Amino acid sequence: MDDKLKTIIKTAWKKDDPLVLELINQVRQKVTGSNDLPMTQDDFFQLAEEIYNQCKTTISDRTLKEYLGHYSKRTGKCRLDIINAFAVYLGFKNFYEFKKEEENKVKKTDDRKPPTKLQDVPLVENNNVKKKKFRIISFTAIIITLLGLIIFIQLNQKPTENKKNKPELLENSPNIEKDSIQSEEEKSEEKNNIKEEKPENKNLAETEKIEPADVTDEYLNNLNTKFDIALLIIDENEQQENELMSQIAALYRNQGYSVTYSLFTTKFIQSEYLPELQNANSQVIKMLKTDTLINTIVLGEVTYSFRNGTLVVGTIICNATIKMNIISAIQKSLINSFSFSVNGNGVSESQAKEHAFSKLFDKFKEEYSSL
């Protein structure tokens, strides 16, 4: 190993180090296009996949938030594999190469700084100059005050003139109020008629012709390559189960499939199209044009419920249920659908949920991981 690289490895880099902060700013700039824009959940998912594809380093979206989040705490030491992965994402061989490049930039800017000249230092103003400035400022303030008083007086006079003219206008046009009342009644009748003509909300596939409009950018993230599998698992609150998706994605990758779990945007997950896609609605699949991005869609929903244990006093039972739908994006049809439940116990809800989660993944791995 190179001696310089050994020195970098031995050095304990901190998150608030200027060089690390510059690395983070450049990563943010590349992801969002601007260092001022905060990264979204979809940005973290897509960045994790790109880093894995470039340097085979697995970084969770939670860890990325600790380093790249706008409101993350800049305390503690950095993991070398993470800042090395950031450097590779920016096009460098490793963090040492990034450090070397930044040091060269600093040297170039230092060489360009001109020497300080005596004539560049401002001279002290004498008392006469100060007096002249004070007079000018005072005179300007007086003029502004006078102008403000004149404008204020004129504005106060206009309302009184308008009030005097109002009775004359009303006398000359006695039918104005009647006409306005009639027009308001006609408008309300038109609104009621429009409401009566609206059809009742039925099934999305029956009432709407879903055209392949330009909704792909709103509901799907832009992927650089085509994947075999697009994975999405949510809970009952429509929040993504990131840890479970990461573990299941690893199972599919070990079987030789290319997997992404950052295809769908948060807007799509919260839209009415997700239940239709879970039911393999061919119109929705056609609208999203998913066949150009992936071959198979794996959708899942996990729910957790808790109850007190009966055999051992003080224990809590967590029931975890998962429903999975596997859809062919090419054939636009449902390939497979299954669901199962497991129980986990513990002295607290978090411990019981952790136990149930572990059993849920083990059962999926043993019985349902093959497509």
C-alpha positions as CSV (number, residue, x, y, z in Angstrom):
1,M,0.0,0.0,0.0
2,D,1.2,3.5,-0.8
3,D,2.8,5.4,2.2
4,K,0.6,8.4,1.6
5,L,-2.6,6.3,1.6
6,K,-1.4,4.7,4.9
7,T,-1.1,8.1,6.4
8,I,-4.6,9.0,5.3
9,I,-6.0,5.8,6.8
10,K,-4.3,6.4,10.1
11,T,-5.6,9.9,10.3
12,A,-8.9,10.3,12.2
13,W,-11.0,12.6,10.0
14,K,-13.8,14.4,11.7
15,K,-17.1,15.4,10.2
16,D,-16.5,19.1,10.9
17,D,-13.1,19.1,9.1
18,P,-13.1,21.7,6.3
19,L,-11.9,19.1,3.8
20,V,-14.7,16.7,4.7
21,L,-17.2,19.5,4.6
22,E,-16.0,20.4,1.1
23,L,-16.4,16.8,0.0
24,I,-20.0,16.7,1.3
25,N,-20.8,20.0,-0.4
26,Q,-19.5,18.7,-3.8
27,V,-21.6,15.5,-3.4
28,R,-24.7,17.5,-2.6
29,Q,-24.0,19.8,-5.6
30,K,-23.7,16.8,-7.9
31,V,-27.0,15.1,-6.6
32,T,-29.3,18.2,-6.4
33,G,-27.6,20.6,-8.8
34,S,-27.3,23.2,-6.0
35,N,-25.7,23.1,-2.5
36,D,-28.7,25.2,-1.2
37,L,-31.3,22.6,-2.0
38,P,-31.9,19.8,0.6
39,M,-31.7,16.2,-0.5
40,T,-35.0,14.2,-0.6
41,Q,-35.6,10.6,0.4
42,D,-35.5,9.6,-3.3
43,D,-32.1,11.4,-3.7
44,F,-30.7,9.3,-0.8
45,F,-32.0,6.0,-2.3
46,Q,-30.6,6.8,-5.8
47,L,-27.2,8.0,-4.4
48,A,-26.9,4.7,-2.4
49,E,-27.4,2.7,-5.6
50,E,-25.0,4.7,-7.6
51,I,-22.3,4.4,-5.0
52,Y,-22.9,0.6,-4.9
53,N,-22.7,0.4,-8.7
54,Q,-19.4,2.4,-8.8
55,C,-17.4,1.0,-5.9
56,K,-19.5,-1.9,-4.5
57,T,-19.8,-0.2,-1.1
58,T,-23.2,-0.6,0.6
59,I,-24.3,2.6,2.5
60,S,-27.8,2.8,3.9
61,D,-29.9,5.9,3.3
62,R,-29.9,6.5,7.1
63,T,-26.0,6.8,7.1
64,L,-26.2,9.1,4.0
65,K,-28.5,11.4,5.9
66,E,-26.0,11.6,8.8
67,Y,-23.3,12.8,6.4
68,L,-25.3,14.7,3.8
69,G,-28.5,15.9,5.5
70,H,-28.8,19.8,5.8
71,Y,-29.6,19.5,9.5
72,S,-27.3,16.7,10.5
73,K,-24.9,17.1,13.4
74,R,-21.3,17.7,12.3
75,T,-19.8,15.8,15.3
76,G,-17.8,12.6,15.6
77,K,-15.3,10.9,13.4
78,C,-15.8,9.8,9.8
79,R,-15.8,6.3,8.5
80,L,-13.0,6.1,5.9
81,D,-14.9,3.7,3.6
82,I,-17.8,6.3,3.4
83,I,-15.6,9.3,2.5
84,N,-13.7,7.1,0.1
85,A,-17.0,6.2,-1.6
86,F,-18.0,9.9,-1.8
87,A,-14.6,10.6,-3.5
88,V,-15.1,7.8,-6.0
89,Y,-18.7,9.1,-6.7
90,L,-17.1,12.5,-7.6
91,G,-14.7,10.8,-10.0
92,F,-11.6,10.5,-7.8
93,K,-9.7,7.3,-7.1
94,N,-10.0,7.7,-3.3
95,F,-10.2,10.3,-0.6
96,Y,-6.5,11.0,-0.8
97,E,-6.7,12.0,-4.4
98,F,-9.6,14.4,-3.5
99,K,-7.5,15.8,-0.7
100,K,-4.5,16.3,-3.1
101,E,-6.7,18.1,-5.6
102,E,-8.1,20.5,-3.1
103,E,-4.7,21.3,-1.7
104,N,-3.5,22.1,-5.2
105,K,-6.5,24.5,-5.6
106,V,-5.5,26.3,-2.4
107,K,-1.9,26.7,-3.5
108,K,-3.0,28.2,-6.8
109,T,-5.3,30.7,-5.2
110,D,-2.5,31.7,-2.7
111,D,-0.1,32.3,-5.5
112,R,-2.5,34.6,-7.3
113,K,-3.1,36.9,-4.3
114,P,-1.4,40.3,-5.0
115,P,0.9,41.9,-2.3
116,T,-0.6,44.6,-0.1
117,K,0.4,48.1,-1.3
118,L,0.6,51.1,0.8
119,Q,-1.7,53.1,-1.5
120,D,-4.5,50.5,-1.1
121,V,-4.9,51.5,2.6
122,P,-7.6,54.1,3.0
123,L,-6.5,57.5,4.4
124,V,-8.1,59.0,7.5
125,E,-10.7,61.7,6.7
126,N,-10.1,65.1,8.1
127,N,-12.6,67.1,10.1
128,N,-13.7,69.3,7.2
129,V,-14.7,66.4,5.0
130,K,-16.7,64.9,7.9
131,K,-18.6,68.2,8.4
132,K,-19.5,68.4,4.7
133,K,-20.9,64.9,4.8
134,F,-22.9,65.6,7.9
135,R,-24.5,68.7,6.2
136,I,-25.4,66.7,3.1
137,I,-27.0,63.9,5.1
138,S,-29.0,66.3,7.3
139,F,-30.2,68.3,4.2
140,T,-31.3,65.1,2.5
141,A,-33.2,63.9,5.6
142,I,-35.1,67.2,5.8
143,I,-36.2,67.0,2.2
144,I,-37.4,63.4,2.5
145,T,-39.4,64.4,5.6
146,L,-41.1,67.3,3.8
147,L,-42.0,65.1,0.8
148,G,-43.5,62.5,3.2
149,L,-45.7,65.1,4.9
150,I,-47.0,66.4,1.5
151,I,-47.8,62.8,0.3
152,F,-49.6,62.0,3.6
153,I,-51.8,65.2,3.4
154,Q,-52.8,64.4,-0.2
155,L,-53.7,60.8,0.6
156,N,-56.0,62.0,3.5
157,Q,-57.8,64.4,1.2
158,K,-58.7,61.9,-1.5
159,P,-61.0,59.6,0.7
160,T,-63.1,62.6,1.8
161,E,-63.6,63.7,-1.8
162,N,-64.7,60.1,-2.7
163,K,-67.2,60.1,0.2
164,K,-68.8,63.3,-1.1
165,N,-69.2,61.9,-4.6
166,K,-70.7,58.5,-3.5
167,P,-74.3,59.7,-2.8
168,E,-74.5,61.4,-6.2
169,L,-73.5,58.1,-7.9
170,L,-76.0,56.1,-6.0
171,E,-78.8,58.5,-6.8
172,N,-78.0,58.3,-10.5
173,S,-77.9,54.5,-10.6
174,P,-80.6,53.0,-8.2
175,N,-80.5,49.7,-10.0
176,I,-76.9,48.8,-9.3
177,E,-77.6,46.8,-6.1
178,K,-80.5,44.9,-7.8
179,D,-78.3,44.0,-10.8
180,S,-75.4,42.8,-8.5
181,I,-77.8,40.7,-6.4
182,Q,-79.3,39.1,-9.5
183,S,-75.9,38.3,-11.0
184,E,-74.8,36.7,-7.7
185,E,-77.9,34.5,-7.7
186,E,-77.3,33.5,-11.3
187,K,-73.7,32.5,-10.5
188,S,-74.8,30.4,-7.5
189,E,-77.4,28.6,-9.7
190,E,-74.7,27.8,-12.3
191,K,-72.4,26.4,-9.7
192,N,-75.2,24.1,-8.4
193,N,-75.9,22.9,-11.9
194,I,-72.3,22.1,-12.5
195,K,-72.1,20.1,-9.2
196,E,-75.2,18.1,-10.2
197,E,-73.7,17.2,-13.5
198,K,-70.5,15.7,-12.0
199,P,-70.4,11.8,-12.0
200,E,-69.9,9.8,-8.9
201,N,-66.4,8.6,-8.2
202,K,-66.0,5.0,-9.3
203,N,-63.1,2.7,-9.9
204,L,-60.1,4.5,-11.3
205,A,-59.8,2.2,-14.3
206,E,-63.6,2.6,-15.2
207,T,-64.1,6.3,-14.9
208,E,-60.8,7.6,-16.4
209,K,-58.9,6.8,-19.5
210,I,-55.4,6.8,-18.3
211,E,-53.3,8.4,-21.1
212,P,-49.5,8.0,-21.2
213,A,-49.1,11.6,-20.3
214,D,-45.9,13.2,-19.0
215,V,-46.3,11.8,-15.5
216,T,-43.2,9.6,-15.6
217,D,-40.9,12.3,-14.1
218,E,-43.4,12.9,-11.3
219,Y,-43.8,9.3,-10.3
220,L,-40.6,7.6,-11.3
221,N,-37.0,8.6,-10.6
222,N,-34.6,8.8,-13.6
223,L,-32.5,5.6,-13.7
224,N,-29.3,5.5,-15.8
225,T,-29.6,1.8,-16.6
226,K,-32.4,-0.8,-16.9
227,F,-32.8,-3.2,-13.9
228,D,-34.2,-6.6,-13.5
229,I,-36.3,-5.9,-10.4
230,A,-37.9,-2.8,-8.9
231,L,-38.6,-3.3,-5.2
232,L,-41.0,-1.3,-3.0
233,I,-42.2,-2.3,0.5
234,I,-44.3,0.2,2.6
235,D,-46.0,0.0,6.0
236,E,-49.5,0.9,7.0
237,N,-48.6,4.6,7.1
238,E,-47.3,4.6,3.5
239,Q,-43.7,4.9,4.8
240,Q,-41.0,2.8,3.0
241,E,-39.6,-0.1,5.0
242,N,-36.0,0.7,4.1
243,E,-34.2,-2.0,6.2
244,L,-36.5,-4.8,4.9
245,M,-36.1,-3.6,1.3
246,S,-32.3,-3.5,1.6
247,Q,-32.1,-7.1,2.9
248,I,-34.5,-8.5,0.3
249,A,-32.6,-6.6,-2.4
250,A,-29.4,-8.3,-1.2
251,L,-31.1,-11.7,-1.6
252,Y,-32.1,-11.0,-5.2
253,R,-28.7,-9.7,-6.0
254,N,-27.1,-12.9,-4.7
255,Q,-29.2,-14.7,-7.2
256,G,-27.8,-12.6,-10.1
257,Y,-30.5,-10.0,-10.5
258,S,-29.9,-6.3,-10.7
259,V,-32.2,-4.6,-8.2
260,T,-33.3,-1.0,-7.5
261,Y,-35.5,0.2,-4.6
262,S,-35.5,3.9,-5.6
263,L,-37.6,3.7,-8.8
264,F,-40.8,5.1,-7.3
265,T,-41.1,8.6,-6.0
266,T,-42.8,9.6,-2.7
267,K,-45.5,11.3,-4.8
268,F,-46.4,8.0,-6.5
269,I,-46.4,6.1,-3.2
270,Q,-49.0,8.6,-1.8
271,S,-51.1,8.7,-5.0
272,E,-54.1,6.7,-6.0
273,Y,-52.1,4.8,-8.6
274,L,-50.2,2.6,-6.2
275,P,-53.2,0.4,-5.2
276,E,-54.0,0.1,-9.0
277,L,-50.4,-1.0,-9.6
278,Q,-50.6,-3.5,-6.8
279,N,-53.6,-5.0,-8.6
280,A,-51.6,-5.1,-11.8
281,N,-53.7,-2.6,-13.6
282,S,-52.3,-2.7,-17.2
283,Q,-53.4,0.8,-17.9
284,V,-51.3,2.2,-15.0
285,I,-48.3,0.0,-16.0
286,K,-48.6,1.4,-19.6
287,M,-48.9,5.0,-18.3
288,L,-45.8,4.7,-16.2
289,K,-43.8,3.1,-19.1
290,T,-42.1,0.8,-16.6
291,D,-41.2,-1.8,-19.3
292,T,-38.5,0.6,-20.5
293,L,-36.8,0.7,-17.1
294,I,-37.3,-2.7,-15.4
295,N,-38.6,-6.2,-16.1
296,T,-40.3,-7.2,-12.8
297,I,-42.0,-5.1,-10.1
298,V,-42.1,-6.5,-6.5
299,L,-44.6,-4.6,-4.3
300,G,-45.1,-5.4,-0.6
301,E,-47.0,-4.0,2.4
302,V,-46.1,-4.7,6.0
303,T,-48.4,-4.2,9.0
304,Y,-47.6,-4.6,12.7
305,S,-50.0,-5.1,15.6
306,F,-49.3,-5.6,19.3
307,R,-51.0,-7.4,22.3
308,N,-50.1,-8.5,25.8
309,G,-48.6,-11.9,26.2
310,T,-50.7,-14.5,28.1
311,L,-48.2,-17.2,28.9
312,V,-45.6,-15.0,30.5
313,V,-46.6,-11.9,32.5
314,G,-45.1,-8.6,31.3
315,T,-44.4,-9.7,27.7
316,I,-45.7,-8.2,24.5
317,I,-46.5,-10.0,21.3
318,C,-46.0,-8.3,18.0
319,N,-47.8,-9.8,14.9
320,A,-46.1,-8.9,11.6
321,T,-48.0,-9.5,8.3
322,I,-46.6,-9.0,4.8
323,K,-48.5,-9.0,1.5
324,M,-46.5,-9.3,-1.7
325,N,-47.5,-8.9,-5.4
326,I,-45.0,-9.7,-8.1
327,I,-45.9,-8.1,-11.5
328,S,-44.4,-8.4,-15.0
329,A,-43.7,-5.0,-16.4
330,I,-43.2,-6.6,-19.8
331,Q,-46.4,-8.6,-20.0
332,K,-48.3,-6.1,-17.8
333,S,-49.8,-8.8,-15.6
334,L,-49.6,-10.4,-12.1
335,I,-47.1,-13.2,-11.8
336,N,-47.5,-14.2,-8.2
337,S,-49.2,-13.0,-5.0
338,F,-48.8,-14.3,-1.4
339,S,-49.0,-13.2,2.2
340,F,-47.9,-14.6,5.6
341,S,-47.7,-13.6,9.3
342,V,-45.2,-14.2,12.1
343,N,-45.2,-13.4,15.8
344,G,-42.4,-12.0,18.0
345,N,-42.3,-11.4,21.7
346,G,-40.3,-9.1,24.0
347,V,-40.5,-7.0,27.2
348,S,-41.3,-3.9,25.1
349,E,-43.0,-3.1,21.8
350,S,-39.7,-2.2,20.1
351,Q,-38.1,-5.5,21.2
352,A,-41.1,-7.5,20.1
353,K,-41.2,-5.7,16.7
354,E,-37.5,-6.4,16.2
355,H,-38.0,-10.1,17.0
356,A,-41.0,-10.3,14.6
357,F,-39.0,-8.5,11.9
358,S,-36.2,-11.0,12.1
359,K,-38.6,-14.0,11.8
360,L,-40.4,-12.3,8.9
361,F,-37.3,-11.9,6.9
362,D,-36.1,-15.5,7.7
363,K,-39.4,-16.9,6.5
364,F,-39.3,-14.9,3.3
365,K,-35.7,-16.0,2.7
366,E,-36.5,-19.6,3.1
367,E,-39.8,-19.9,1.3
368,Y,-40.5,-16.9,-1.0
369,S,-37.1,-15.4,-2.1
370,S,-37.1,-17.2,-5.5
371,L,-39.0,-15.5,-8.3
